[in-house]
Amino acid sequence: MPAFASLYARLVGETARLKQAEISHQIDKFVHDEALALFLCAPQALYAVNKEVDFTPHATTFELAQTKVSAKHWSRR
């Protein structure tokens, strides 16, 4: 994606820490806004995220996990 490549090129070329943090935030926002899917490489590691998260782990990597949150999860309030 050209927009991501541009942001990333700005990040790797930046030497000022404050500016790096600013560009990193822009990259995080871009990735969040443009994400088409969430790939969980090691869904077993999610156990510590929240007790209200339920997922079905897969034996292979890069498959979309069947992930659900309960009605008590913060995202459903």
PQR file with spaces between the fields and no chain letter, atoms N, CA, C, O and H, PARSE charges and radii, in Angstrom:
ATOM       1  N    MET     1       0.839   -1.171    0.000 -0.4000 1.5000
ATOM       2  CA   MET     1       0.000    0.000    0.000 -0.0000 2.0000
ATOM       3  C    MET     1       0.891    1.244    0.000  0.5500 1.7000
ATOM       4  O    MET     1       1.720    1.406    0.896 -0.5500 1.4000
ATOM       5  N    PRO     2       0.738    2.085   -0.951 -0.5600 1.5000
ATOM       6  CA   PRO     2       1.594    3.271   -1.064  0.2800 2.0000
ATOM       7  C    PRO     2       1.567    4.170    0.174  0.5500 1.7000
ATOM       8  O    PRO     2       2.609    4.687    0.577 -0.5500 1.4000
ATOM       9  N    ALA     3       0.413    4.361    0.772 -0.4000 1.5000
ATOM      10  CA   ALA     3       0.328    5.237    1.951 -0.0000 2.0000
ATOM      11  C    ALA     3       1.138    4.665    3.115  0.5500 1.7000
ATOM      12  O    ALA     3       1.822    5.405    3.822 -0.5500 1.4000
ATOM      13  H    ALA     3      -0.433    3.941    0.445  0.4000 1.0000
ATOM      14  N    PHE     4       1.058    3.341    3.314 -0.4000 1.5000
ATOM      15  CA   PHE     4       1.837    2.706    4.376 -0.0000 2.0000
ATOM      16  C    PHE     4       3.324    2.790    4.069  0.5500 1.7000
ATOM      17  O    PHE     4       4.130    3.109    4.944 -0.5500 1.4000
ATOM      18  H    PHE     4       0.502    2.740    2.739  0.4000 1.0000
ATOM      19  N    ALA     5       3.683    2.503    2.824 -0.4000 1.5000
ATOM      20  CA   ALA     5       5.096    2.556    2.427 -0.0000 2.0000
ATOM      21  C    ALA     5       5.671    3.945    2.657  0.5500 1.7000
ATOM      22  O    ALA     5       6.819    4.086    3.076 -0.5500 1.4000
ATOM      23  H    ALA     5       3.029    2.244    2.114  0.4000 1.0000
ATOM      24  N    SER     6       4.883    4.957    2.387 -0.4000 1.5000
ATOM      25  CA   SER     6       5.339    6.334    2.596 -0.0000 2.0000
ATOM      26  C    SER     6       5.566    6.624    4.078  0.5500 1.7000
ATOM      27  O    SER     6       6.590    7.194    4.456 -0.5500 1.4000
ATOM      28  H    SER     6       3.949    4.843    2.046  0.4000 1.0000
ATOM      29  N    LEU     7       4.612    6.230    4.909 -0.4000 1.5000
ATOM      30  CA   LEU     7       4.773    6.429    6.361 -0.0000 2.0000
ATOM      31  C    LEU     7       5.988    5.677    6.888  0.5500 1.7000
ATOM      32  O    LEU     7       6.763    6.212    7.680 -0.5500 1.4000
ATOM      33  H    LEU     7       3.781    5.767    4.602  0.4000 1.0000
ATOM      34  N    TYR     8       6.149    4.431    6.442 -0.4000 1.5000
ATOM      35  CA   TYR     8       7.256    3.615    6.920 -0.0000 2.0000
ATOM      36  C    TYR     8       8.601    4.202    6.481  0.5500 1.7000
ATOM      37  O    TYR     8       9.564    4.204    7.248 -0.5500 1.4000
ATOM      38  H    TYR     8       5.520    3.997    5.798  0.4000 1.0000
ATOM      39  N    ALA     9       8.656    4.694    5.257 -0.4000 1.5000
ATOM      40  CA   ALA     9       9.892    5.320    4.767 -0.0000 2.0000
ATOM      41  C    ALA     9      10.233    6.549    5.595  0.5500 1.7000
ATOM      42  O    ALA     9      11.404    6.801    5.879 -0.5500 1.4000
ATOM      43  H    ALA     9       7.873    4.693    4.635  0.4000 1.0000
ATOM      44  N    ARG    10       9.218    7.316    5.986 -0.4000 1.5000
ATOM      45  CA   ARG    10       9.455    8.473    6.849 -0.0000 2.0000
ATOM      46  C    ARG    10       9.993    8.026    8.205  0.5500 1.7000
ATOM      47  O    ARG    10      10.883    8.667    8.765 -0.5500 1.4000
ATOM      48  H    ARG    10       8.267    7.111    5.755  0.4000 1.0000
ATOM      49  N    LEU    11       9.453    6.926    8.732 -0.4000 1.5000
ATOM      50  CA   LEU    11       9.875    6.440   10.047 -0.0000 2.0000
ATOM      51  C    LEU    11      11.337    5.999   10.032  0.5500 1.7000
ATOM      52  O    LEU    11      12.113    6.396   10.901 -0.5500 1.4000
ATOM      53  H    LEU    11       8.730    6.406    8.277  0.4000 1.0000
ATOM      54  N    VAL    12      11.710    5.192    9.062 -0.4000 1.5000
ATOM      55  CA   VAL    12      13.083    4.672    9.048 -0.0000 2.0000
ATOM      56  C    VAL    12      14.110    5.753    8.732  0.5500 1.7000
ATOM      57  O    VAL    12      15.294    5.589    9.026 -0.5500 1.4000
ATOM      58  H    VAL    12      11.079    4.870    8.357  0.4000 1.0000
ATOM      59  N    GLY    13      13.673    6.840    8.144 -0.4000 1.5000
ATOM      60  CA   GLY    13      14.589    7.933    7.845 -0.0000 2.0000
ATOM      61  C    GLY    13      14.678    8.989    8.929  0.5500 1.7000
ATOM      62  O    GLY    13      15.466    9.928    8.822 -0.5500 1.4000
ATOM      63  H    GLY    13      12.711    6.974    7.905  0.4000 1.0000
ATOM      64  N    GLU    14      13.872    8.842    9.974 -0.4000 1.5000
ATOM      65  CA   GLU    14      13.808    9.846   11.038 -0.0000 2.0000
ATOM      66  C    GLU    14      14.763    9.492   12.175  0.5500 1.7000
ATOM      67  O    GLU    14      14.837    8.333   12.584 -0.5500 1.4000
ATOM      68  H    GLU    14      13.231    8.079   10.061  0.4000 1.0000
ATOM      69  N    THR    15      15.493   10.482   12.686 -0.4000 1.5000
ATOM      70  CA   THR    15      16.412   10.241   13.798 -0.0000 2.0000
ATOM      71  C    THR    15      15.947   10.851   15.110  0.5500 1.7000
ATOM      72  O    THR    15      16.424   10.454   16.173 -0.5500 1.4000
ATOM      73  H    THR    15      15.433   11.424   12.354  0.4000 1.0000
ATOM      74  N    ALA    16      15.034   11.800   15.061 -0.4000 1.5000
ATOM      75  CA   ALA    16      14.538   12.434   16.286 -0.0000 2.0000
ATOM      76  C    ALA    16      13.499   11.541   16.950  0.5500 1.7000
ATOM      77  O    ALA    16      12.519   11.147   16.318 -0.5500 1.4000
ATOM      78  H    ALA    16      14.646   12.123   14.198  0.4000 1.0000
ATOM      79  N    ARG    17      13.713   11.219   18.230 -0.4000 1.5000
ATOM      80  CA   ARG    17      12.831   10.289   18.928 -0.0000 2.0000
ATOM      81  C    ARG    17      11.383   10.761   18.991  0.5500 1.7000
ATOM      82  O    ARG    17      10.463    9.964   18.807 -0.5500 1.4000
ATOM      83  H    ARG    17      14.509   11.539   18.743  0.4000 1.0000
ATOM      84  N    LEU    18      11.177   12.021   19.245 -0.4000 1.5000
ATOM      85  CA   LEU    18       9.816   12.545   19.332 -0.0000 2.0000
ATOM      86  C    LEU    18       9.107   12.416   17.987  0.5500 1.7000
ATOM      87  O    LEU    18       7.931   12.058   17.935 -0.5500 1.4000
ATOM      88  H    LEU    18      11.924   12.668   19.394  0.4000 1.0000
ATOM      89  N    LYS    19       9.813   12.705   16.912 -0.4000 1.5000
ATOM      90  CA   LYS    19       9.239   12.586   15.571 -0.0000 2.0000
ATOM      91  C    LYS    19       8.988   11.119   15.235  0.5500 1.7000
ATOM      92  O    LYS    19       7.993   10.801   14.582 -0.5500 1.4000
ATOM      93  H    LYS    19      10.768   12.997   16.954  0.4000 1.0000
ATOM      94  N    GLN    20       9.879   10.211   15.672 -0.4000 1.5000
ATOM      95  CA   GLN    20       9.663    8.782   15.460 -0.0000 2.0000
ATOM      96  C    GLN    20       8.384    8.321   16.150  0.5500 1.7000
ATOM      97  O    GLN    20       7.600    7.556   15.589 -0.5500 1.4000
ATOM      98  H    GLN    20      10.687   10.469   16.202  0.4000 1.0000
ATOM      99  N    ALA    21       8.189    8.798   17.374 -0.4000 1.5000
ATOM     100  CA   ALA    21       6.978    8.431   18.116 -0.0000 2.0000
ATOM     101  C    ALA    21       5.733    8.952   17.404  0.5500 1.7000
ATOM     102  O    ALA    21       4.716    8.261   17.341 -0.5500 1.4000
ATOM     103  H    ALA    21       8.826    9.420   17.830  0.4000 1.0000
ATOM     104  N    GLU    22       5.809   10.154   16.873 -0.4000 1.5000
ATOM     105  CA   GLU    22       4.676   10.744   16.159 -0.0000 2.0000
ATOM     106  C    GLU    22       4.336    9.927   14.902  0.5500 1.7000
ATOM     107  O    GLU    22       3.171    9.633   14.633 -0.5500 1.4000
ATOM     108  H    GLU    22       6.634   10.715   16.924  0.4000 1.0000
ATOM     109  N    ILE    23       5.368    9.571   14.148 -0.4000 1.5000
ATOM     110  CA   ILE    23       5.149    8.784   12.923 -0.0000 2.0000
ATOM     111  C    ILE    23       4.659    7.379   13.279  0.5500 1.7000
ATOM     112  O    ILE    23       3.801    6.830   12.589 -0.5500 1.4000
ATOM     113  H    ILE    23       6.315    9.809   14.366  0.4000 1.0000
ATOM     114  N    SER    24       5.193    6.801   14.342 -0.4000 1.5000
ATOM     115  CA   SER    24       4.741    5.480   14.790 -0.0000 2.0000
ATOM     116  C    SER    24       3.258    5.513   15.127  0.5500 1.7000
ATOM     117  O    SER    24       2.519    4.585   14.800 -0.5500 1.4000
ATOM     118  H    SER    24       5.890    7.247   14.903  0.4000 1.0000
ATOM     119  N    HIS    25       2.829    6.578   15.777 -0.4000 1.5000
ATOM     120  CA   HIS    25       1.408    6.735   16.097 -0.0000 2.0000
ATOM     121  C    HIS    25       0.583    6.816   14.807  0.5500 1.7000
ATOM     122  O    HIS    25      -0.496    6.229   14.728 -0.5500 1.4000
ATOM     123  H    HIS    25       3.430    7.332   16.043  0.4000 1.0000
ATOM     124  N    GLN    26       1.078    7.530   13.811 -0.4000 1.5000
ATOM     125  CA   GLN    26       0.382    7.630   12.527 -0.0000 2.0000
ATOM     126  C    GLN    26       0.290    6.253   11.853  0.5500 1.7000
ATOM     127  O    GLN    26      -0.731    5.916   11.253 -0.5500 1.4000
ATOM     128  H    GLN    26       1.955    8.007   13.876  0.4000 1.0000
ATOM     129  N    ILE    27       1.359    5.470   11.959 -0.4000 1.5000
ATOM     130  CA   ILE    27       1.355    4.117   11.390 -0.0000 2.0000
ATOM     131  C    ILE    27       0.344    3.245   12.126  0.5500 1.7000
ATOM     132  O    ILE    27      -0.427    2.525   11.491 -0.5500 1.4000
ATOM     133  H    ILE    27       2.188    5.743   12.446  0.4000 1.0000
ATOM     134  N    ASP    28       0.339    3.299   13.452 -0.4000 1.5000
ATOM     135  CA   ASP    28      -0.632    2.520   14.231 -0.0000 2.0000
ATOM     136  C    ASP    28      -2.060    2.865   13.828  0.5500 1.7000
ATOM     137  O    ASP    28      -2.895    1.980   13.642 -0.5500 1.4000
ATOM     138  H    ASP    28       0.966    3.884   13.968  0.4000 1.0000
ATOM     139  N    LYS    29      -2.333    4.162   13.696 -0.4000 1.5000
ATOM     140  CA   LYS    29      -3.674    4.598   13.312 -0.0000 2.0000
ATOM     141  C    LYS    29      -4.018    4.105   11.911  0.5500 1.7000
ATOM     142  O    LYS    29      -5.127    3.627   11.672 -0.5500 1.4000
ATOM     143  H    LYS    29      -1.655    4.881   13.847  0.4000 1.0000
ATOM     144  N    PHE    30      -3.067    4.221   10.988 -0.4000 1.5000
ATOM     145  CA   PHE    30      -3.295    3.759    9.623 -0.0000 2.0000
ATOM     146  C    PHE    30      -3.619    2.269    9.600  0.5500 1.7000
ATOM     147  O    PHE    30      -4.589    1.848    8.969 -0.5500 1.4000
ATOM     148  H    PHE    30      -2.166    4.609   11.182  0.4000 1.0000
ATOM     149  N    VAL    31      -2.803    1.475   10.291 -0.4000 1.5000
ATOM     150  CA   VAL    31      -3.003    0.024   10.317 -0.0000 2.0000
ATOM     151  C    VAL    31      -4.357   -0.310   10.941  0.5500 1.7000
ATOM     152  O    VAL    31      -5.066   -1.185   10.444 -0.5500 1.4000
ATOM     153  H    VAL    31      -2.015    1.818   10.803  0.4000 1.0000
ATOM     154  N    HIS    32      -4.716    0.371   12.013 -0.4000 1.5000
ATOM     155  CA   HIS    32      -6.012    0.137   12.660 -0.0000 2.0000
ATOM     156  C    HIS    32      -7.150    0.474   11.715  0.5500 1.7000
ATOM     157  O    HIS    32      -8.094   -0.304   11.575 -0.5500 1.4000
ATOM     158  H    HIS    32      -4.140    1.082   12.416  0.4000 1.0000
ATOM     159  N    ASP    33      -7.069    1.619   11.069 -0.4000 1.5000
ATOM     160  CA   ASP    33      -8.148    2.078   10.185 -0.0000 2.0000
ATOM     161  C    ASP    33      -8.268    1.240    8.913  0.5500 1.7000
ATOM     162  O    ASP    33      -9.369    1.063    8.392 -0.5500 1.4000
ATOM     163  H    ASP    33      -6.302    2.251   11.183  0.4000 1.0000
ATOM     164  N    GLU    34      -7.151    0.725    8.410 -0.4000 1.5000
ATOM     165  CA   GLU    34      -7.150    0.023    7.132 -0.0000 2.0000
ATOM     166  C    GLU    34      -7.132   -1.497    7.255  0.5500 1.7000
ATOM     167  O    GLU    34      -7.143   -2.195    6.241 -0.5500 1.4000
ATOM     168  H    GLU    34      -6.256    0.869    8.833  0.4000 1.0000
ATOM     169  N    ALA    35      -7.104   -2.019    8.471 -0.4000 1.5000
ATOM     170  CA   ALA    35      -6.979   -3.463    8.662 -0.0000 2.0000
ATOM     171  C    ALA    35      -8.138   -4.217    8.006  0.5500 1.7000
ATOM     172  O    ALA    35      -9.306   -3.881    8.202 -0.5500 1.4000
ATOM     173  H    ALA    35      -7.095   -1.452    9.295  0.4000 1.0000
ATOM     174  N    LEU    36      -7.797   -5.223    7.241 -0.4000 1.5000
ATOM     175  CA   LEU    36      -8.810   -6.059    6.605 -0.0000 2.0000
ATOM     176  C    LEU    36      -9.096   -7.306    7.441  0.5500 1.7000
ATOM     177  O    LEU    36     -10.174   -7.894    7.346 -0.5500 1.4000
ATOM     178  H    LEU    36      -6.849   -5.496    7.082  0.4000 1.0000
ATOM     179  N    ALA    37      -8.125   -7.701    8.257 -0.4000 1.5000
ATOM     180  CA   ALA    37      -8.279   -8.889    9.085 -0.0000 2.0000
ATOM     181  C    ALA    37      -7.251   -8.853   10.201  0.5500 1.7000
ATOM     182  O    ALA    37      -6.255   -8.133   10.120 -0.5500 1.4000
ATOM     183  H    ALA    37      -7.250   -7.223    8.334  0.4000 1.0000
ATOM     184  N    LEU    38      -7.496   -9.628   11.233 -0.4000 1.5000
ATOM     185  CA   LEU    38      -6.564   -9.761   12.343 -0.0000 2.0000
ATOM     186  C    LEU    38      -6.015  -11.177   12.315  0.5500 1.7000
ATOM     187  O    LEU    38      -6.761  -12.145   12.459 -0.5500 1.4000
ATOM     188  H    LEU    38      -8.305  -10.212   11.299  0.4000 1.0000
ATOM     189  N    PHE    39      -4.704  -11.294   12.130 -0.4000 1.5000
ATOM     190  CA   PHE    39      -4.069  -12.595   12.098 -0.0000 2.0000
ATOM     191  C    PHE    39      -3.404  -12.853   13.442  0.5500 1.7000
ATOM     192  O    PHE    39      -2.593  -12.053   13.910 -0.5500 1.4000
ATOM     193  H    PHE    39      -4.097  -10.507   12.014  0.4000 1.0000
ATOM     194  N    LEU    40      -3.750  -13.965   14.051 -0.4000 1.5000
ATOM     195  CA   LEU    40      -3.195  -14.331   15.347 -0.0000 2.0000
ATOM     196  C    LEU    40      -2.212  -15.477   15.139  0.5500 1.7000
ATOM     197  O    LEU    40      -2.606  -16.609   14.858 -0.5500 1.4000
ATOM     198  H    LEU    40      -4.408  -14.615   13.671  0.4000 1.0000
ATOM     199  N    CYS    41      -0.940  -15.168   15.281 -0.4000 1.5000
ATOM     200  CA   CYS    41       0.083  -16.199   15.063 -0.0000 2.0000
ATOM     201  C    CYS    41       0.136  -17.198   16.206  0.5500 1.7000
ATOM     202  O    CYS    41       0.412  -18.378   15.989 -0.5500 1.4000
ATOM     203  H    CYS    41      -0.620  -14.249   15.510  0.4000 1.0000
ATOM     204  N    ALA    42      -0.127  -16.735   17.419 -0.4000 1.5000
ATOM     205  CA   ALA    42      -0.082  -17.610   18.590 -0.0000 2.0000
ATOM     206  C    ALA    42      -1.266  -17.283   19.495  0.5500 1.7000
ATOM     207  O    ALA    42      -1.081  -16.685   20.554 -0.5500 1.4000
ATOM     208  H    ALA    42      -0.351  -15.777   17.596  0.4000 1.0000
ATOM     209  N    PRO    43      -2.479  -17.666   19.096 -0.5600 1.5000
ATOM     210  CA   PRO    43      -3.654  -17.281   19.884  0.2800 2.0000
ATOM     211  C    PRO    43      -3.632  -17.811   21.312  0.5500 1.7000
ATOM     212  O    PRO    43      -4.329  -17.272   22.172 -0.5500 1.4000
ATOM     213  N    GLN    44      -2.847  -18.855   21.587 -0.4000 1.5000
ATOM     214  CA   GLN    44      -2.762  -19.364   22.953 -0.0000 2.0000
ATOM     215  C    GLN    44      -2.242  -18.293   23.901  0.5500 1.7000
ATOM     216  O    GLN    44      -2.524  -18.338   25.098 -0.5500 1.4000
ATOM     217  H    GLN    44      -2.281  -19.292   20.888  0.4000 1.0000
ATOM     218  N    ALA    45      -1.483  -17.326   23.378 -0.4000 1.5000
ATOM     219  CA   ALA    45      -0.915  -16.268   24.211 -0.0000 2.0000
ATOM     220  C    ALA    45      -1.963  -15.236   24.621  0.5500 1.7000
ATOM     221  O    ALA    45      -1.666  -14.336   25.406 -0.5500 1.4000
ATOM     222  H    ALA    45      -1.254  -17.289   22.406  0.4000 1.0000
ATOM     223  N    LEU    46      -3.168  -15.352   24.106 -0.4000 1.5000
ATOM     224  CA   LEU    46      -4.213  -14.388   24.436 -0.0000 2.0000
ATOM     225  C    LEU    46      -4.842  -14.629   25.809  0.5500 1.7000
ATOM     226  O    LEU    46      -5.651  -13.820   26.262 -0.5500 1.4000
ATOM     227  H    LEU    46      -3.409  -16.083   23.467  0.4000 1.0000
ATOM     228  N    TYR    47      -4.491  -15.707   26.467 -0.4000 1.5000
ATOM     229  CA   TYR    47      -5.143  -16.022   27.726 -0.0000 2.0000
ATOM     230  C    TYR    47      -5.052  -14.890   28.734  0.5500 1.7000
ATOM     231  O    TYR    47      -5.924  -14.763   29.594 -0.5500 1.4000
ATOM     232  H    TYR    47      -3.833  -16.365   26.099  0.4000 1.0000
ATOM     233  N    ALA    48      -4.024  -14.072   28.651 -0.4000 1.5000
ATOM     234  CA   ALA    48      -3.839  -13.003   29.626 -0.0000 2.0000
ATOM     235  C    ALA    48      -4.562  -11.712   29.238  0.5500 1.7000
ATOM     236  O    ALA    48      -4.616  -10.779   30.039 -0.5500 1.4000
ATOM     237  H    ALA    48      -3.316  -14.175   27.953  0.4000 1.0000
ATOM     238  N    VAL    49      -5.113  -11.641   28.040 -0.4000 1.5000
ATOM     239  CA   VAL    49      -5.721  -10.399   27.576 -0.0000 2.0000
ATOM     240  C    VAL    49      -6.932  -10.026   28.403  0.5500 1.7000
ATOM     241  O    VAL    49      -7.013   -8.906   28.907 -0.5500 1.4000
ATOM     242  H    VAL    49      -5.069  -12.399   27.389  0.4000 1.0000
ATOM     243  N    ASN    50      -7.864  -10.931   28.552 -0.4000 1.5000
ATOM     244  CA   ASN    50      -9.089  -10.637   29.274 -0.0000 2.0000
ATOM     245  C    ASN    50      -9.845  -11.938   29.465  0.5500 1.7000
ATOM     246  O    ASN    50      -9.937  -12.738   28.534 -0.5500 1.4000
ATOM     247  H    ASN    50      -7.798  -11.841   28.142  0.4000 1.0000
ATOM     248  N    LYS    51     -10.378  -12.162   30.633 -0.4000 1.5000
ATOM     249  CA   LYS    51     -11.125  -13.399   30.862 -0.0000 2.0000
ATOM     250  C    LYS    51     -12.429  -13.437   30.085  0.5500 1.7000
ATOM     251  O    LYS    51     -13.059  -14.490   29.983 -0.5500 1.4000
ATOM     252  H    LYS    51     -10.303  -11.512   31.390  0.4000 1.0000
ATOM     253  N    GLU    52     -12.843  -12.301   29.537 -0.4000 1.5000
ATOM     254  CA   GLU    52     -14.072  -12.234   28.758 -0.0000 2.0000
ATOM     255  C    GLU    52     -13.847  -12.517   27.278  0.5500 1.7000
ATOM     256  O    GLU    52     -14.782  -12.415   26.483 -0.5500 1.4000
ATOM     257  H    GLU    52     -12.332  -11.445   29.620  0.4000 1.0000
ATOM     258  N    VAL    53     -12.606  -12.874   26.890 -0.4000 1.5000
ATOM     259  CA   VAL    53     -12.294  -13.207   25.503 -0.0000 2.0000
ATOM     260  C    VAL    53     -12.254  -14.722   25.372  0.5500 1.7000
ATOM     261  O    VAL    53     -11.544  -15.400   26.114 -0.5500 1.4000
ATOM     262  H    VAL    53     -11.847  -12.956   27.535  0.4000 1.0000
ATOM     263  N    ASP    54     -13.019  -15.246   24.426 -0.4000 1.5000
ATOM     264  CA   ASP    54     -13.047  -16.688   24.173 -0.0000 2.0000
ATOM     265  C    ASP    54     -12.604  -16.920   22.735  0.5500 1.7000
ATOM     266  O    ASP    54     -13.125  -16.281   21.821 -0.5500 1.4000
ATOM     267  H    ASP    54     -13.596  -14.696   23.823  0.4000 1.0000
ATOM     268  N    PHE    55     -11.673  -17.802   22.523 -0.4000 1.5000
ATOM     269  CA   PHE    55     -11.189  -18.076   21.171 -0.0000 2.0000
ATOM     270  C    PHE    55     -10.953  -19.551   20.985  0.5500 1.7000
ATOM     271  O    PHE    55     -10.747  -20.289   21.949 -0.5500 1.4000
ATOM     272  H    PHE    55     -11.249  -18.321   23.265  0.4000 1.0000
ATOM     273  N    THR    56     -10.984  -19.978   19.739 -0.4000 1.5000
ATOM     274  CA   THR    56     -10.696  -21.354   19.369 -0.0000 2.0000
ATOM     275  C    THR    56      -9.352  -21.374   18.657  0.5500 1.7000
ATOM     276  O    THR    56      -9.257  -20.907   17.522 -0.5500 1.4000
ATOM     277  H    THR    56     -11.151  -19.379   18.956  0.4000 1.0000
ATOM     278  N    PRO    57      -8.308  -21.903   19.292 -0.5600 1.5000
ATOM     279  CA   PRO    57      -6.996  -21.923   18.640  0.2800 2.0000
ATOM     280  C    PRO    57      -6.966  -22.912   17.478  0.5500 1.7000
ATOM     281  O    PRO    57      -7.704  -23.897   17.470 -0.5500 1.4000
ATOM     282  N    HIS    58      -6.115  -22.641   16.509 -0.4000 1.5000
ATOM     283  CA   HIS    58      -5.941  -23.509   15.349 -0.0000 2.0000
ATOM     284  C    HIS    58      -4.529  -24.078   15.368  0.5500 1.7000
ATOM     285  O    HIS    58      -3.604  -23.440   15.871 -0.5500 1.4000
ATOM     286  H    HIS    58      -5.516  -21.840   16.515  0.4000 1.0000
ATOM     287  N    ALA    59      -4.366  -25.256   14.831 -0.4000 1.5000
ATOM     288  CA   ALA    59      -3.057  -25.912   14.812 -0.0000 2.0000
ATOM     289  C    ALA    59      -2.095  -25.225   13.850  0.5500 1.7000
ATOM     290  O    ALA    59      -0.882  -25.270   14.057 -0.5500 1.4000
ATOM     291  H    ALA    59      -5.117  -25.775   14.422  0.4000 1.0000
ATOM     292  N    THR    60      -2.607  -24.600   12.821 -0.4000 1.5000
ATOM     293  CA   THR    60      -1.747  -23.924   11.859 -0.0000 2.0000
ATOM     294  C    THR    60      -1.752  -22.429   12.120  0.5500 1.7000
ATOM     295  O    THR    60      -2.659  -21.912   12.772 -0.5500 1.4000
ATOM     296  H    THR    60      -3.592  -24.563   12.653  0.4000 1.0000
ATOM     297  N    THR    61      -0.759  -21.745   11.621 -0.4000 1.5000
ATOM     298  CA   THR    61      -0.675  -20.304   11.821 -0.0000 2.0000
ATOM     299  C    THR    61      -1.351  -19.565   10.685  0.5500 1.7000
ATOM     300  O    THR    61      -1.643  -20.141    9.637 -0.5500 1.4000
ATOM     301  H    THR    61      -0.022  -22.165   11.092  0.4000 1.0000
ATOM     302  N    PHE    62      -1.595  -18.287   10.903 -0.4000 1.5000
ATOM     303  CA   PHE    62      -2.178  -17.377    9.936 -0.0000 2.0000
ATOM     304  C    PHE    62      -3.592  -17.748    9.503  0.5500 1.7000
ATOM     305  O    PHE    62      -4.033  -17.350    8.424 -0.5500 1.4000
ATOM     306  H    PHE    62      -1.358  -17.819   11.755  0.4000 1.0000
ATOM     307  N    GLU    63      -4.294  -18.494   10.318 -0.4000 1.5000
ATOM     308  CA   GLU    63      -5.721  -18.694   10.093 -0.0000 2.0000
ATOM     309  C    GLU    63      -6.444  -17.728   11.015  0.5500 1.7000
ATOM     310  O    GLU    63      -5.964  -17.425   12.108 -0.5500 1.4000
ATOM     311  H    GLU    63      -3.936  -18.817   11.194  0.4000 1.0000
ATOM     312  N    LEU    64      -7.574  -17.255   10.585 -0.4000 1.5000
ATOM     313  CA   LEU    64      -8.359  -16.404   11.471 -0.0000 2.0000
ATOM     314  C    LEU    64      -8.929  -17.264   12.590  0.5500 1.7000
ATOM     315  O    LEU    64      -9.629  -18.245   12.337 -0.5500 1.4000
ATOM     316  H    LEU    64      -7.964  -17.501    9.697  0.4000 1.0000
ATOM     317  N    ALA    65      -8.632  -16.897   13.798 -0.4000 1.5000
ATOM     318  CA   ALA    65      -9.157  -17.635   14.947 -0.0000 2.0000
ATOM     319  C    ALA    65     -10.621  -17.279   15.134  0.5500 1.7000
ATOM     320  O    ALA    65     -11.052  -16.173   14.809 -0.5500 1.4000
ATOM     321  H    ALA    65      -8.063  -16.100   14.003  0.4000 1.0000
ATOM     322  N    GLN    66     -11.363  -18.209   15.651 -0.4000 1.5000
ATOM     323  CA   GLN    66     -12.761  -17.948   15.967 -0.0000 2.0000
ATOM     324  C    GLN    66     -12.780  -17.301   17.347  0.5500 1.7000
ATOM     325  O    GLN    66     -12.773  -17.986   18.369 -0.5500 1.4000
ATOM     326  H    GLN    66     -11.014  -19.108   15.915  0.4000 1.0000
ATOM     327  N    THR    67     -12.804  -15.995   17.357 -0.4000 1.5000
ATOM     328  CA   THR    67     -12.678  -15.233   18.593 -0.0000 2.0000
ATOM     329  C    THR    67     -13.984  -14.518   18.893  0.5500 1.7000
ATOM     330  O    THR    67     -14.593  -13.917   18.007 -0.5500 1.4000
ATOM     331  H    THR    67     -12.810  -15.439   16.527  0.4000 1.0000
ATOM     332  N    LYS    68     -14.405  -14.587   20.138 -0.4000 1.5000
ATOM     333  CA   LYS    68     -15.629  -13.927   20.570 -0.0000 2.0000
ATOM     334  C    LYS    68     -15.358  -13.225   21.889  0.5500 1.7000
ATOM     335  O    LYS    68     -14.448  -13.604   22.627 -0.5500 1.4000
ATOM     336  H    LYS    68     -13.910  -15.075   20.857  0.4000 1.0000
ATOM     337  N    VAL    69     -16.143  -12.211   22.181 -0.4000 1.5000
ATOM     338  CA   VAL    69     -16.089  -11.579   23.494 -0.0000 2.0000
ATOM     339  C    VAL    69     -17.458  -11.702   24.135  0.5500 1.7000
ATOM     340  O    VAL    69     -18.480  -11.699   23.448 -0.5500 1.4000
ATOM     341  H    VAL    69     -16.882  -11.903   21.582  0.4000 1.0000
ATOM     342  N    SER    70     -17.471  -11.809   25.450 -0.4000 1.5000
ATOM     343  CA   SER    70     -18.744  -11.932   26.158 -0.0000 2.0000
ATOM     344  C    SER    70     -19.412  -10.567   26.287  0.5500 1.7000
ATOM     345  O    SER    70     -18.818   -9.542   25.951 -0.5500 1.4000
ATOM     346  H    SER    70     -16.641  -11.811   26.008  0.4000 1.0000
ATOM     347  N    ALA    71     -20.626  -10.560   26.764 -0.4000 1.5000
ATOM     348  CA   ALA    71     -21.367   -9.314   26.959 -0.0000 2.0000
ATOM     349  C    ALA    71     -20.694   -8.410   27.995  0.5500 1.7000
ATOM     350  O    ALA    71     -20.929   -7.201   28.005 -0.5500 1.4000
ATOM     351  H    ALA    71     -21.109  -11.392   27.036  0.4000 1.0000
ATOM     352  N    LYS    72     -19.861   -8.986   28.864 -0.4000 1.5000
ATOM     353  CA   LYS    72     -19.187   -8.206   29.907 -0.0000 2.0000
ATOM     354  C    LYS    72     -17.890   -7.547   29.418  0.5500 1.7000
ATOM     355  O    LYS    72     -17.313   -6.716   30.119 -0.5500 1.4000
ATOM     356  H    LYS    72     -19.670   -9.968   28.855  0.4000 1.0000
ATOM     357  N    HIS    73     -17.436   -7.920   28.215 -0.4000 1.5000
ATOM     358  CA   HIS    73     -16.186   -7.353   27.701 -0.0000 2.0000
ATOM     359  C    HIS    73     -16.335   -5.856   27.498  0.5500 1.7000
ATOM     360  O    HIS    73     -17.411   -5.384   27.132 -0.5500 1.4000
ATOM     361  H    HIS    73     -17.905   -8.595   27.646  0.4000 1.0000
ATOM     362  N    TRP    74     -15.253   -5.096   27.736 -0.4000 1.5000
ATOM     363  CA   TRP    74     -15.302   -3.631   27.641 -0.0000 2.0000
ATOM     364  C    TRP    74     -15.773   -3.136   26.290  0.5500 1.7000
ATOM     365  O    TRP    74     -16.384   -2.071   26.207 -0.5500 1.4000
ATOM     366  H    TRP    74     -14.379   -5.480   28.033  0.4000 1.0000
ATOM     367  N    SER    75     -15.505   -3.882   25.231 -0.4000 1.5000
ATOM     368  CA   SER    75     -15.869   -3.425   23.883 -0.0000 2.0000
ATOM     369  C    SER    75     -17.366   -3.507   23.617  0.5500 1.7000
ATOM     370  O    SER    75     -17.847   -2.941   22.635 -0.5500 1.4000
ATOM     371  H    SER    75     -15.009   -4.747   25.299  0.4000 1.0000
ATOM     372  N    ARG    76     -18.106   -4.197   24.469 -0.4000 1.5000
ATOM     373  CA   ARG    76     -19.539   -4.350   24.256 -0.0000 2.0000
ATOM     374  C    ARG    76     -20.370   -3.525   25.220  0.5500 1.7000
ATOM     375  O    ARG    76     -21.591   -3.670   25.280 -0.5500 1.4000
ATOM     376  H    ARG    76     -17.715   -4.656   25.266  0.4000 1.0000
ATOM     377  N    ARG    77     -19.713   -2.667   25.969 -0.4000 1.5000
ATOM     378  CA   ARG    77     -20.463   -1.835   26.917 -0.0000 2.0000
ATOM     379  C    ARG    77     -21.015   -0.606   26.253  0.5500 1.7000
ATOM     380  O    ARG    77     -21.673    0.205   26.905 -0.5500 1.4000
ATOM     381  H    ARG    77     -18.721   -2.549   25.921  0.4000 1.0000
